[in-house]
Amino acid sequence: MRFQILMMMFLFGCATQSNVSIKSFPEGAEVAIVGKEGGVRSIGKTPLVIPPQNLEGGRISSLVISKDGFKEQYVLLGRDRSAESFDITVSLQSQAEDPKTVDTRARQERLAKLLLQAHNLTGAKRYTEAEKVLSDVIQDYPHISAGYDLLGNVAFLQKDLKAALKNYERSLQLNPENSETRSIIEKLKGMLQ
């Protein structure tokens, strides 16, 4: 089991009563004390206020904060917590990845593979195959300018300057900050006059 220590606190002081306040996001996480012998004792759910007598009599203790579906978090507390009250806030991390993140990552990987494949096909002068791959890119990712740039490159290499210009212009519409594409468009316009 992998332990993560979120926070180390070493508090020293005099003997006034104090409390440890624990909050978690999301709320309702189980809080347990790990004793010096390694035993774990549940003391409640967040938000929670722990009086000092529940913290193993002032010895070094660690707290385990857990909730179903989230990674356990560990907090190491110092020896003497009687000097002052303090607050601990923990943001629990989900154990499962968000399906939206997984989908986005898969779509990005697919796009990268398709663009690389089209680039390699273009370099091998297999223009028809490259055009097919790039038409898939444009169909699946219509707002990505790189697909239009590569399609413009294929058309230019096949000496179809009008098609090249059309694709570069569409790329520039999607990404107006691309100065390289803007420069290519100006050169193509000059060649077509």
Residue pairs with C-beta under 8 A, 6 or more apart in sequence:
3 72
3 74
4 71
4 72
4 73
4 74
5 62
5 74
5 75
5 76
6 73
6 74
6 75
6 90
7 75
7 76
7 88
8 76
8 78
9 75
9 76
9 77
9 78
9 81
9 86
10 78
10 79
11 78
11 80
11 81
11 83
11 84
11 86
12 78
12 79
12 80
12 83
13 80
13 82
13 83
13 84
14 82
14 83
15 82
16 82
16 83
16 84
17 51
17 52
17 82
18 52
18 81
18 82
18 83
18 84
18 85
18 86
19 49
19 50
19 51
19 52
19 85
20 49
20 50
20 52
20 55
20 77
20 81
20 85
20 86
20 87
20 88
21 47
21 48
21 49
21 50
21 85
21 86
21 87
21 88
22 31
22 46
22 47
22 48
22 49
22 50
22 63
22 65
22 87
22 88
22 89
22 90
23 46
23 47
23 87
23 88
23 89
23 90
24 46
24 47
24 65
24 67
24 73
24 89
24 90
24 91
24 92
25 89
25 90
25 91
25 92
26 67
26 70
26 92
27 45
27 46
27 47
28 45
28 46
28 67
29 45
29 46
29 65
29 66
29 67
29 70
29 90
29 92
30 42
30 44
30 45
30 64
30 65
30 66
30 67
31 42
31 43
31 44
31 45
31 46
31 48
31 50
31 63
31 64
31 65
32 40
32 41
32 42
32 43
32 63
32 64
32 66
33 40
33 41
33 43
33 54
33 55
33 56
33 61
33 62
33 63
33 64
34 40
34 61
34 62
34 63
34 64
34 74
35 41
35 56
35 61
36 56
36 59
36 60
36 61
40 64
43 50
43 54
44 50
46 65
46 90
52 58
52 81
52 82
55 61
55 77
55 81
58 79
58 80
58 81
58 82
59 79
60 76
60 77
60 78
60 79
61 76
61 77
62 74
62 75
62 76
62 77
63 74
63 75
63 77
63 88
64 72
64 73
64 74
65 72
65 73
65 74
65 75
65 90
65 92
66 72
66 73
67 92
69 94
69 95
69 96
70 92
70 93
70 94
70 95
71 92
71 93
71 94
71 95
73 90
73 92
75 88
75 90
107 141
110 140
111 137
111 140
111 141
111 144
114 133
114 134
114 136
114 137
115 137
115 146
115 147
115 150
117 133
118 130
118 133
118 134
118 137
118 147
118 150
118 154
119 150
121 127
121 129
121 130
121 133
122 130
122 150
122 153
122 154
122 157
125 157
127 154
127 157
127 158
130 150
130 154
131 151
131 154
134 147
134 150
134 151
134 154
135 151
137 144
137 146
137 147
137 150
138 147
138 148
138 151
141 147
143 174
144 174
145 170
145 171
145 172
145 174
145 175
145 178
145 181
146 171
148 167
148 168
148 170
148 171
148 174
149 167
149 168
149 171
149 178
149 181
151 167
152 163
152 164
152 165
152 166
152 167
152 168
152 171
152 181
152 184
153 164
155 161
155 163
155 164
155 166
155 167
156 164
156 188
161 188
161 191
161 192
162 192
164 188
165 185
165 188
165 189
165 192
168 181
168 184
168 185
168 188
169 185
171 178
171 181
172 178
172 181
172 182
172 185
175 181
